[in-house]
Amino acid sequence: MPPKIRPARVSDLDALVAVEQAVFDADRISRRSWRTLLARPSAAVLVAADGGQIAGCCVILFRAGSDVSRLYSIAAAPGRSGIGRALLAEAEQAAARRGAKTMRLEVREDNVRAIGLYEKSGYRRFGRKPDYYADGAAALRFERPLAAEDRHGSPPGAERGTTPP
């Protein structure tokens, strides 16, 4: 059964921090930043709930007057197959529903698994940022146009097997 993707709540704060700690060695979102993101109108925080546990999360950022959204962070708890793919699909739909026509993201140049997910999901590389991360690692920039049917067509998640938020 696919995970249930829903908007995060303040009550998810401990789980958000735990997923972040389990997935990333550096450049982590702090507890304080999670709280800010949860309250920020220009951000959407989604969680993947699987068996009553938070198995992953993502953050999408929006800028007023822009039709470009940014996948700021995405994390799936270790050993949870398919969570990243489900979160990415729902993030795209959430962005499209808010009027975004494009999703952009940065990913560590050495994160082969994430790069594979993005490429399989239709993202194309359009740039590189050297020395982007705190440890000096470079980031690759990717983008993908968002489908009009995600904005106006079938119910969110219908074709991807996720639950609408």
For each residue, the residues with C-beta under 8 A, 3 or more apart:
1:
2: 82 86 161 162 163
3: 48 49 50 55 56 82 83 86 162
4: 48 49 50 162 163
5: 46 47 48 49 86 87 90 157 162 163 165
6: 46 47 49 163 165
7: 44 45 46 47 165
8: 12 16 38 45 46 47 57
9: 12 38
10: 13 35 38
11:
12: 8 9 15 16 47 54 57
13: 10 16 17 31 34 35 38
14: 17 18
15: 12 18 19 47 53 54 57
16: 8 12 13 19 20 29 34 45 47 54 57
17: 13 14 20 21 31 34
18: 14 15 21 22 54
19: 15 16 22 23 54 55 56 57 75 76 77
20: 16 17 23 24 28 29 34 57 73 75
21: 17 18 24 28
22: 18 19 77 78
23: 19 20 75 76 77 78
24: 20 21 27 28 75
25:
26: 133 134 135
27: 24 133 134 135
28: 20 21 24
29: 16 20 33 34 37 59 73
30: 33 34
31: 13 17 34 35
32: 35 36
33: 29 30 36 37
34: 13 16 17 20 29 30 31 37 38 45
35: 10 13 31 32 38 39
36: 32 33 39 40
37: 29 33 34 40 43 45 59
38: 8 9 10 13 34 35 43 45
39: 35 36
40: 36 37 43
41:
42: 61 62 63 64
43: 37 38 40 59 60 61 62 72
44: 7 59 60 62 91 94 95 98
45: 7 8 16 34 37 38 57 58 59
46: 5 6 7 8 57 58 59 60 87 90 91 94 165
47: 5 6 7 8 12 15 16 54 56 57
48: 3 4 5 54 55 56 57 76 80 83 86 87
49: 3 4 5 6 52 53 54 55
50: 3 4 53 55 80 83
51: 55
52: 49
53: 15 49 50
54: 12 15 16 18 19 47 48 49 57 77
55: 3 19 48 49 50 51 76 77 80 83
56: 3 19 47 48 74 75 76 77 80 83 84 86 87
57: 8 12 15 16 19 20 45 46 47 48 54 73 74 75 87
58: 45 46 71 73 74 75 87 88 90 91
59: 29 37 43 44 45 46 71 72 73 74
60: 43 44 46 69 70 71 72 91 94 95 103
61: 42 43 69 70 72
62: 42 43 44 66 69 70 95 98 100
63: 42 66 68
64: 42
65:
66: 62 63
67: 99 100 101 102
68: 63 100 101 102 103 104 143
69: 60 61 62 95 98 100 102 103 104 146
70: 60 61 62 103 104 105
71: 58 59 60 74 88 91 103 104 105
72: 43 59 60 61 105
73: 20 29 57 58 59
74: 56 57 58 59 71 84 87 88 91 114
75: 19 20 23 24 56 57 58 84
76: 19 23 48 55 56 80 83 84 87
77: 19 22 23 54 55 56 80 83
78: 22 23
79:
80: 48 50 55 56 76 77 83
81:
82: 2 3 85 86
83: 3 48 50 55 56 76 77 80 86 87
84: 56 74 75 76 87 88 114 117
85: 82 88 89 117 121
86: 2 3 5 48 56 82 83 89 90 160 161 162
87: 5 46 48 56 57 58 74 76 83 84 90 91
88: 58 71 74 84 85 91 92 117 118 121
89: 85 86 92 93 121 157 160 162
90: 5 46 58 86 87 93 94 156 157 160 162 165
91: 44 46 58 60 71 74 87 88 94 95 103
92: 88 89 95 96 103 144 146 147 150
93: 89 90 96 97 150 156 157 160
94: 44 46 60 90 91 97 98 156 165
95: 44 60 62 69 91 92 98 100 103 146
96: 92 93 99 100 101 146 147 148 150 151
97: 93 94 150 151 156
98: 44 62 69 94 95
99: 67 96 151
100: 62 67 68 69 95 96 103 146
101: 67 68 96 145 146
102: 67 68 69 143 144 145 146
103: 60 68 69 70 71 91 92 95 100 123 143 144 146
104: 68 69 70 71 141 142 143
105: 70 71 72 118 123 141 142 143
106: 129 132 139 140 141 142
107: 111 114 115 118 139 140 142
108: 111 114 133 137 138 139 140
109: 128 137 138 139 140
110: 137
111: 107 108 114 115
112: 115 116
113: 116 117
114: 74 84 107 108 111 117 118
115: 107 111 112 118 119 140 142
116: 112 113 119 120
117: 84 85 88 113 114 120 121
118: 88 105 107 114 115 121 123 142 144
119: 115 116 123 124
120: 116 117
121: 85 88 89 117 118 144
122: 144
123: 103 105 118 119 142 143 144
124: 119 142 143 144
125: 128 140 141 142
126: 141 142 143
127: 140 141
128: 109 125 138 139 140 141
129: 106 132 138 139 141
130: 138
131: 136 137 138
132: 106 129 137 138 139
133: 26 27 108 136 137 138 139
134: 26 27
135: 26 27
136: 131 133
137: 108 109 110 131 132 133
138: 108 109 128 129 130 131 132 133
139: 106 107 108 109 128 129 132 133
140: 106 107 108 109 115 125 127 128
141: 104 105 106 125 126 127 128 129
142: 104 105 106 107 115 118 123 124 125 126
143: 68 102 103 104 105 123 124 126
144: 92 102 103 118 121 122 123 124
145: 101 102
146: 69 92 95 96 100 101 102 103 150 151
147: 92 96 150 151
148: 96 151 152 153
149: 152 153 154
150: 92 93 96 97 146 147 153 156
151: 96 97 99 146 147 148
152: 148 149
153: 148 149 150
154: 149 158 159
155: 158 164
156: 90 93 94 97 150 162 164 165
157: 5 89 90 93 160 161 162 163 164
158: 154 155
159: 154
160: 86 89 90 93 157
161: 2 86 157
162: 2 3 4 5 86 89 90 156 157
163: 2 4 5 6 157
164: 155 156 157
165: 5 6 7 46 90 94 156
